[in-house]
């Protein structure tokens, strides 16, 4: 974070200093909301959660090196008291961005946000100092916390923006106004909350509406292959750059192919030239993510060769997103258990099918360990059924559906598609899945683990990788 005194922070946030002997003391470390993450010079933000009240940890934060606390009440240690800590963080982030003039790149979409953000960050690091959203901290708390990590040297700030309703992205863009806005896709994630894809498109499009005009440097980067995203060009005054496989896309991929390991390779086309890319990531769906990252990098002045080189070297920064690990016995575990929606399920299953191609008698079988997809509303049964059917159509060797009602829909879809019970099984919980897999896996097998975050199926992948004692799947 750039150095700011407690007096300056109080002025920016409209807060009242309490128990501060020297208001000129500067915050030079990160802004954190977990007292365990305090570093010398930090500012500790005290939130009141469902189970924990951050104000109770104020003294611990100061003892660990924080110079002050952002709180809603006096806490007996140096604090700036504000009516709303979330709003205060937002004001602080807005002031820091305005002071530095950092280029802000914001992205949103129904699927692939975090993977694409990680690609953009790794590519732009080759160009200039870059700060980006860690994991998927893409809400009204995570975004300002990320923003406050910038320093005087930071040239690019890459921010993932999530939305659970109309107006959410508009609020986030008000905190850190972007110059470049990227919209990946409009899918069915959270469709139960939004009510339909058109409403999701309305919410995602708030990003391009917030961009400055083309004459002021605003650029909207849009997916040419998604009609709802492409149509957002009419909602912005910024210059539009299209990416995708469409003929009119400025940033395109041709000769898309998969390596023997299931990693995509293609020729990248940009207005500055062409160059070959082979990604370290798994699954053909990452081609679109890579093109989105390439489009942002192109807008910021990188050449086709620079972009291709950076993309080919980029890996996975965020955990439990197509994390591929081969065990000593030759079994490969694909941990994609962070979250799931119909689009990401289909992409992961196609990646699994590509990775397990061949399937010799000595192994090479593919296992899809799948749990429920949350927040699908009235579409839940149809979407789970469709995913179960896709497992069979892709010739995945075995579906292990984990959980209750939604998992039974997955298994039933596979059964009705033609597995007749031979290629699918329903188990009650993570432990049952681990027990089954331990008894069945053999060298050469590939296991995909994926579900919505609430299912906690990362425990299955962790148990298979860590050799957890049978019957003792570690808690979440």
C-alpha positions as CSV (number, residue, x, y, z in Angstrom):
1,X,0.0,0.0,0.0
2,X,1.1,3.6,-0.6
3,X,2.1,5.3,2.7
4,X,-0.8,7.1,4.3
5,X,-1.0,8.6,7.8
6,X,-3.8,7.7,10.1
7,X,-4.9,11.4,9.9
8,X,-5.1,11.1,6.1
9,X,-7.1,7.9,6.3
10,X,-9.5,9.5,8.9
11,X,-10.0,12.4,6.5
12,X,-10.6,10.1,3.4
13,X,-13.0,7.8,5.2
14,X,-14.8,10.5,7.3
15,X,-13.8,8.7,10.4
16,X,-13.1,9.9,14.0
17,X,-9.6,9.1,15.5
18,X,-9.7,7.3,18.9
19,X,-6.8,6.5,21.2
20,X,-4.3,7.6,18.5
21,X,-1.3,9.3,20.2
22,X,0.3,10.3,16.9
23,X,-2.0,10.8,13.9
24,X,1.0,11.3,11.7
25,X,2.0,7.6,12.0
26,X,1.8,6.0,8.6
27,X,0.2,2.8,7.3
28,X,2.8,1.2,5.1
29,X,1.8,-2.4,5.2
30,X,-1.2,-4.3,3.8
31,X,-4.8,-3.7,4.8
32,X,-6.1,-6.9,6.3
33,X,-9.3,-8.2,8.0
34,X,-7.7,-11.3,9.5
35,X,-5.5,-10.6,12.5
36,X,-3.3,-13.6,11.6
37,X,-2.3,-11.8,8.4
38,X,-1.2,-8.6,10.1
39,X,2.3,-7.3,9.1
40,X,4.3,-4.4,10.5
41,X,2.6,-1.2,9.3
42,X,-0.7,-2.8,8.5
43,X,-4.2,-1.3,8.9
44,X,-6.6,-3.9,10.5
45,X,-10.2,-3.7,9.2
46,X,-12.6,-5.0,11.9
47,X,-15.7,-6.6,10.4
48,X,-18.6,-8.1,12.3
49,X,-19.3,-11.5,10.9
50,X,-21.8,-14.2,11.6
51,X,-19.5,-16.0,14.0
52,X,-16.6,-13.6,14.7
53,X,-16.5,-9.9,15.6
54,X,-13.2,-8.4,14.3
55,X,-13.3,-5.8,17.0
56,X,-12.5,-8.5,19.5
57,X,-9.1,-9.0,17.7
58,X,-8.1,-5.3,17.6
59,X,-5.6,-5.6,20.4
60,X,-4.1,-8.7,18.9
61,X,-3.7,-6.9,15.6
62,X,-1.9,-3.9,17.2
63,X,0.4,-6.3,19.1
64,X,1.3,-8.0,15.8
65,X,2.4,-4.7,14.2
66,X,-0.7,-3.0,12.9
67,X,-0.5,0.8,13.4
68,X,-4.3,1.3,13.5
69,X,-7.7,-0.3,13.3
70,X,-10.7,0.7,11.1
71,X,-13.7,0.0,13.3
72,X,-17.3,1.0,14.0
73,X,-16.6,1.6,17.7
74,X,-13.7,2.4,20.0
75,X,-11.6,-0.6,20.8
76,X,-9.0,0.6,23.3
77,X,-6.2,0.8,20.8
78,X,-5.4,3.3,18.0
79,X,-8.5,3.3,15.8
80,X,-10.4,5.3,13.2
81,X,-14.1,4.9,13.9
82,X,-16.4,5.0,10.9
83,X,-20.1,4.2,10.5
84,X,-19.5,1.4,8.0
85,X,-16.1,-0.3,7.6
86,X,-17.0,-1.7,4.1
87,X,-17.9,1.8,2.8
88,X,-14.8,3.2,4.4
89,X,-12.6,0.7,2.7
90,X,-14.2,1.6,-0.6
91,X,-13.6,5.3,-0.1
92,X,-9.9,4.5,0.7
93,X,-9.5,2.4,-2.4
94,X,-11.1,5.1,-4.6
95,X,-8.8,7.7,-3.2
96,X,-5.7,5.6,-3.7
97,X,-6.5,4.8,-7.3
98,X,-7.2,8.4,-8.0
99,X,-3.9,9.5,-6.5
100,X,-1.8,7.0,-8.4
101,X,-3.5,7.1,-11.8
102,X,-3.0,3.3,-12.1
103,X,-4.4,1.6,-15.2
104,X,-7.4,-0.4,-13.9
105,X,-8.4,-3.6,-15.8
106,X,-11.7,-5.0,-14.6
107,X,-13.3,-8.3,-15.8
108,X,-16.5,-10.2,-15.2
109,X,-18.4,-13.1,-16.6
110,X,-20.4,-16.2,-15.6
111,X,-17.5,-18.6,-15.9
112,X,-13.7,-18.5,-16.1
113,X,-13.2,-15.1,-14.3
114,X,-10.6,-16.3,-11.9
115,X,-8.6,-18.4,-14.4
116,X,-8.7,-15.5,-16.9
117,X,-7.7,-13.0,-14.3
118,X,-4.7,-15.2,-13.3
119,X,-3.7,-15.4,-17.0
120,X,-4.0,-11.6,-17.4
121,X,-1.9,-11.0,-14.3
122,X,0.9,-13.3,-15.4
123,X,1.0,-11.9,-18.9
124,X,1.0,-8.2,-17.8
125,X,3.8,-8.9,-15.3
126,X,6.0,-9.3,-18.3
127,X,5.1,-5.7,-19.3
128,X,5.0,-3.7,-16.0
129,X,4.5,-4.1,-12.2
130,X,1.0,-5.6,-11.7
131,X,-1.3,-6.1,-8.8
132,X,-4.3,-8.5,-9.1
133,X,-7.2,-10.0,-7.2
134,X,-6.0,-13.0,-5.1
135,X,-8.2,-16.0,-5.5
136,X,-11.8,-14.8,-6.2
137,X,-12.0,-11.9,-3.7
138,X,-14.2,-10.1,-6.1
139,X,-16.8,-8.4,-3.9
140,X,-17.3,-5.2,-2.0
141,X,-14.7,-6.3,0.5
142,X,-12.2,-8.2,-1.6
143,X,-12.0,-5.5,-4.3
144,X,-10.8,-2.6,-2.1
145,X,-8.5,-4.9,-0.1
146,X,-6.9,-5.9,-3.4
147,X,-6.8,-2.3,-4.6
148,X,-5.0,-1.2,-1.4
149,X,-2.1,-3.5,-2.3
150,X,-0.9,-1.1,-5.0
151,X,2.3,0.9,-4.6
152,X,3.8,3.8,-6.4
153,X,5.4,1.4,-8.9
154,X,2.1,-0.4,-9.8
155,X,1.1,0.3,-13.4
156,X,-1.6,-2.3,-13.9
157,X,-4.4,-3.2,-11.4
158,X,-6.4,-6.3,-12.5
159,X,-9.7,-6.7,-10.7
160,X,-12.1,-9.5,-10.9
161,X,-15.7,-8.4,-10.4
162,X,-18.5,-10.7,-9.3
163,X,-22.2,-10.0,-9.2
164,X,-25.2,-11.5,-7.4
165,X,-27.7,-9.0,-8.6
166,X,-28.3,-5.9,-10.7
167,X,-26.2,-2.9,-9.5
168,X,-23.4,-4.9,-7.9
169,X,-20.9,-4.3,-10.6
170,X,-22.0,-0.7,-10.9
171,X,-21.1,-0.3,-7.3
172,X,-17.7,-1.9,-7.7
173,X,-16.8,0.2,-10.7
174,X,-17.6,3.2,-8.7
175,X,-14.9,2.3,-6.2
176,X,-12.2,1.6,-8.8
177,X,-13.2,3.1,-12.1
178,X,-11.7,0.9,-14.9
179,X,-10.2,2.1,-18.1
180,X,-10.4,-1.4,-19.7
181,X,-13.4,-3.6,-19.1
182,X,-13.5,-7.3,-20.1
183,X,-16.7,-9.4,-20.3
184,X,-16.0,-13.1,-20.8
185,X,-19.5,-14.7,-21.2
186,X,-23.0,-14.8,-20.0
187,X,-24.0,-18.2,-18.7
188,X,-26.2,-19.8,-16.1
189,X,-24.2,-19.3,-12.9
190,X,-26.5,-17.9,-10.2
191,X,-29.4,-18.0,-12.6
192,X,-31.7,-18.9,-9.7
193,X,-30.8,-15.5,-8.1
194,X,-31.0,-13.4,-11.3
195,X,-34.0,-15.0,-12.9
196,X,-32.6,-15.5,-16.5
197,X,-29.6,-15.0,-18.8
198,X,-31.0,-11.7,-20.0
199,X,-30.9,-10.4,-16.4
200,X,-27.4,-11.8,-16.0
201,X,-26.3,-9.9,-19.2
202,X,-27.8,-6.7,-17.8
203,X,-25.8,-7.1,-14.6
204,X,-22.5,-8.0,-16.4
205,X,-22.9,-5.2,-18.9
206,X,-22.7,-2.6,-16.1
207,X,-19.0,-3.0,-16.5
208,X,-18.8,-1.6,-20.0
209,X,-21.3,1.2,-19.1
210,X,-18.8,2.4,-16.5
211,X,-15.9,2.7,-19.0
212,X,-14.7,6.1,-20.1
213,X,-15.3,7.2,-23.7
214,X,-13.0,6.1,-26.5
215,X,-11.5,9.6,-26.7
216,X,-10.6,9.2,-23.0
217,X,-8.9,5.8,-23.5
218,X,-11.8,3.5,-22.6
219,X,-11.7,0.1,-24.1
220,X,-14.3,-2.7,-23.8
221,X,-13.0,-6.2,-24.5
222,X,-15.8,-8.4,-25.5
223,X,-16.3,-12.1,-26.4
224,X,-17.2,-12.2,-30.1
225,X,-18.5,-15.8,-29.8
226,X,-21.1,-14.9,-27.1
227,X,-24.0,-13.0,-28.7
228,X,-25.2,-11.5,-25.4
229,X,-21.6,-10.2,-24.7
230,X,-21.1,-9.0,-28.2
231,X,-24.3,-7.0,-28.1
232,X,-22.8,-5.0,-25.1
233,X,-20.9,-2.9,-27.6
234,X,-24.1,-0.8,-27.9
235,X,-24.0,-0.1,-24.2
236,X,-20.6,1.6,-24.0
237,X,-18.9,4.7,-25.3
238,X,-15.5,3.0,-25.1
239,X,-13.7,1.5,-28.1
240,X,-14.6,-2.2,-28.6
241,X,-12.1,-4.9,-29.1
242,X,-13.5,-8.4,-29.9
243,X,-11.8,-11.7,-29.1
244,X,-12.8,-15.2,-30.0
245,X,-12.9,-17.6,-33.0
246,X,-15.3,-15.4,-35.0
247,X,-13.8,-14.1,-38.3
248,X,-14.2,-10.4,-37.3
249,X,-12.5,-10.8,-33.9
250,X,-9.3,-8.7,-33.7
251,X,-7.8,-11.3,-31.3
252,X,-8.3,-14.8,-32.7
253,X,-7.2,-18.4,-32.4
254,X,-6.7,-20.7,-35.4
255,X,-5.4,-24.3,-35.6
256,X,-6.7,-25.1,-32.1
257,X,-5.6,-28.6,-31.1
258,X,-5.0,-30.5,-27.9
259,X,-1.7,-32.1,-26.8
260,X,-1.6,-35.7,-25.6
261,X,-2.0,-34.4,-22.0
262,X,-5.1,-32.4,-22.8
263,X,-3.4,-29.0,-23.0
264,X,-4.6,-26.6,-25.7
265,X,-2.3,-25.3,-28.5
266,X,-3.2,-22.7,-31.1
267,X,-2.0,-19.9,-33.3
268,X,-2.7,-16.5,-31.8
269,X,-3.6,-13.7,-34.2
270,X,-3.4,-10.1,-33.2
271,X,-3.2,-6.8,-35.3
272,X,0.5,-6.8,-34.6
273,X,1.1,-10.4,-35.9
274,X,0.8,-14.1,-35.2
275,X,2.5,-16.4,-32.8
276,X,2.1,-20.0,-31.5
277,X,0.8,-20.7,-28.0
278,X,0.8,-24.0,-26.0
279,X,-0.8,-23.5,-22.7
280,X,0.2,-25.3,-19.5
281,X,-3.5,-25.3,-18.4
282,X,-5.8,-28.2,-19.2
283,X,-9.0,-28.1,-21.3
284,X,-10.0,-26.5,-24.6
285,X,-12.1,-23.9,-22.7
286,X,-8.9,-22.1,-21.7
287,X,-8.4,-21.0,-25.3
288,X,-11.1,-18.5,-24.9
289,X,-9.7,-17.4,-21.5
290,X,-6.2,-17.0,-23.1
291,X,-7.6,-14.9,-26.0
292,X,-9.3,-12.7,-23.5
293,X,-6.0,-12.2,-21.7
294,X,-4.3,-11.6,-25.0
295,X,-6.8,-8.9,-26.0
296,X,-6.1,-7.0,-22.7
297,X,-2.4,-7.3,-23.2
298,X,-2.7,-6.1,-26.8
299,X,-4.6,-3.1,-25.7
300,X,-1.8,-2.3,-23.3
301,X,0.8,-2.4,-25.9
302,X,2.3,-5.9,-25.9
303,X,3.3,-7.6,-29.2
304,X,1.9,-11.0,-30.4
305,X,5.2,-12.7,-29.6
306,X,5.4,-11.2,-26.1
307,X,1.8,-12.3,-25.4
308,X,2.3,-15.8,-26.8
309,X,5.5,-16.3,-24.8
310,X,3.9,-15.1,-21.5
311,X,0.7,-17.2,-22.1
312,X,2.8,-20.4,-22.8
313,X,4.6,-19.9,-19.5
314,X,1.5,-19.1,-17.4
315,X,0.2,-21.6,-14.8
316,X,-2.6,-21.8,-12.2
317,X,-2.4,-19.2,-9.5
318,X,-5.6,-20.0,-7.6
319,X,-6.2,-23.2,-5.8
320,X,-8.7,-26.0,-6.6
321,X,-9.1,-24.8,-10.3
322,X,-8.1,-27.6,-12.6
323,X,-5.1,-28.4,-10.3
324,X,-3.5,-31.4,-11.9
325,X,-1.3,-33.7,-9.8
326,X,0.1,-37.1,-10.7
327,X,0.6,-39.4,-7.7
328,X,3.6,-41.6,-7.4
329,X,1.5,-44.6,-8.5
330,X,0.6,-43.0,-11.8
331,X,-3.0,-41.9,-10.8
332,X,-3.7,-38.3,-11.8
333,X,-6.0,-36.2,-9.7
334,X,-7.7,-33.1,-11.2
335,X,-8.9,-30.9,-8.3
336,X,-11.5,-28.5,-9.8
337,X,-13.6,-28.4,-6.7
338,X,-13.6,-24.7,-5.9
339,X,-17.0,-24.1,-7.7
340,X,-19.2,-25.3,-10.4
341,X,-21.9,-24.2,-12.8
342,X,-23.2,-25.9,-16.0
343,X,-20.7,-24.2,-18.3
344,X,-17.7,-25.0,-16.1
345,X,-18.9,-28.6,-15.6
346,X,-19.1,-29.2,-19.3
347,X,-15.6,-27.6,-19.8
348,X,-14.1,-29.7,-17.1
349,X,-15.6,-32.9,-18.4
350,X,-14.3,-32.3,-21.9
351,X,-10.9,-31.6,-20.4
352,X,-11.1,-34.9,-18.5
353,X,-12.0,-36.8,-21.6
354,X,-9.1,-35.3,-23.5
355,X,-6.6,-36.1,-20.6
356,X,-7.7,-39.7,-20.4
357,X,-7.7,-40.4,-24.1
358,X,-6.4,-43.9,-25.0
359,X,-7.5,-45.9,-22.0
360,X,-5.3,-49.0,-22.2
361,X,-6.1,-52.2,-20.4
362,X,-3.5,-51.2,-17.8
363,X,-5.2,-48.0,-16.9
364,X,-6.2,-44.8,-18.6
365,X,-9.7,-44.8,-17.2
366,X,-11.4,-41.5,-16.5
367,X,-13.5,-40.8,-13.3
368,X,-15.8,-37.9,-12.9
369,X,-16.5,-37.3,-9.1
370,X,-19.2,-34.7,-9.3
371,X,-21.4,-33.0,-6.7
372,X,-24.3,-30.5,-6.8
373,X,-24.3,-27.2,-8.7
374,X,-25.9,-24.5,-6.5
375,X,-28.1,-21.6,-7.3
376,X,-29.7,-22.9,-10.4
377,X,-33.3,-22.3,-9.3
378,X,-35.9,-24.0,-11.5
379,X,-33.3,-25.1,-13.9
380,X,-31.5,-27.3,-11.4
381,X,-33.0,-30.7,-12.3
382,X,-32.6,-30.2,-16.1
383,X,-29.0,-28.9,-15.7
384,X,-27.9,-31.8,-13.5
385,X,-29.6,-34.3,-15.8
386,X,-27.8,-32.8,-18.8
387,X,-24.4,-33.0,-17.1
388,X,-25.0,-36.7,-16.2
389,X,-25.8,-37.4,-19.8
390,X,-22.7,-35.6,-21.0
391,X,-20.5,-37.8,-18.9
392,X,-21.8,-40.8,-20.9
393,X,-21.6,-39.1,-24.2
394,X,-17.9,-38.2,-23.6
395,X,-17.2,-41.8,-22.8
396,X,-16.0,-41.0,-19.3
397,X,-15.3,-44.4,-17.7
398,X,-17.2,-43.8,-14.4
399,X,-19.4,-41.1,-12.8
400,X,-19.3,-41.0,-9.0
401,X,-22.2,-38.7,-8.0
402,X,-21.8,-37.4,-4.5
403,X,-24.5,-36.1,-2.2
404,X,-28.3,-36.0,-2.1
405,X,-31.0,-34.9,-4.4
406,X,-29.0,-33.0,-7.0
407,X,-26.4,-35.8,-7.1
408,X,-29.2,-38.3,-7.8
409,X,-30.2,-36.2,-10.8
410,X,-26.6,-36.4,-12.1
411,X,-26.6,-40.2,-11.7
412,X,-30.1,-40.6,-13.2
413,X,-29.1,-38.5,-16.3
414,X,-26.1,-40.8,-16.9
415,X,-28.3,-43.9,-16.3
416,X,-30.9,-42.7,-18.8
417,X,-28.3,-41.8,-21.4
418,X,-27.3,-45.4,-21.6
419,X,-25.0,-46.3,-18.7
420,X,-27.6,-48.7,-17.2
421,X,-25.8,-48.3,-13.9
422,X,-22.5,-49.7,-15.1
423,X,-20.9,-46.3,-15.7
424,X,-22.4,-44.4,-12.8
425,X,-22.8,-44.7,-9.1
426,X,-24.4,-42.6,-6.4
427,X,-22.7,-42.3,-3.0
428,X,-23.8,-40.4,0.1
429,X,-20.9,-38.2,0.9
430,X,-17.2,-37.4,0.4
431,X,-16.0,-40.3,2.7
432,X,-18.0,-42.8,0.6
433,X,-16.4,-41.4,-2.5
434,X,-12.9,-41.7,-1.1
435,X,-13.6,-45.3,0.0
436,X,-14.8,-46.3,-3.4
437,X,-12.0,-44.6,-5.3
438,X,-9.3,-46.1,-3.0
439,X,-10.5,-49.6,-3.7
440,X,-10.9,-49.0,-7.5
441,X,-8.2,-46.7,-8.8
442,X,-5.2,-48.1,-10.7
443,X,-2.1,-46.6,-12.4
444,X,-3.0,-44.4,-15.4
445,X,-6.5,-43.4,-14.2
446,X,-7.5,-39.8,-14.2
447,X,-9.9,-38.5,-11.6
448,X,-11.8,-35.2,-11.9
449,X,-13.3,-33.8,-8.7
450,X,-15.8,-30.9,-9.2
451,X,-18.9,-29.4,-7.5
452,X,-20.1,-26.1,-6.1
453,X,-18.1,-24.8,-3.2
454,X,-20.8,-25.6,-0.7
455,X,-20.3,-29.4,-1.4
456,X,-16.8,-29.4,0.0
457,X,-15.6,-32.0,-2.5
458,X,-12.0,-30.7,-2.3
459,X,-11.8,-33.1,0.7
460,X,-12.0,-36.0,-1.8
461,X,-9.1,-34.7,-3.9
462,X,-7.0,-33.9,-0.8
463,X,-7.6,-37.3,0.7
464,X,-6.6,-39.0,-2.5
465,X,-3.4,-36.9,-2.7
466,X,-2.4,-36.8,1.0
467,X,-3.0,-40.5,1.8
468,X,-5.5,-39.6,4.5
469,X,-6.1,-42.7,6.8
470,X,-9.1,-44.6,5.5
471,X,-12.3,-43.4,7.2
472,X,-10.8,-40.0,8.1
473,X,-11.5,-37.5,5.4
474,X,-10.2,-34.2,6.8
475,X,-12.7,-31.6,7.8
476,X,-13.3,-28.4,5.7
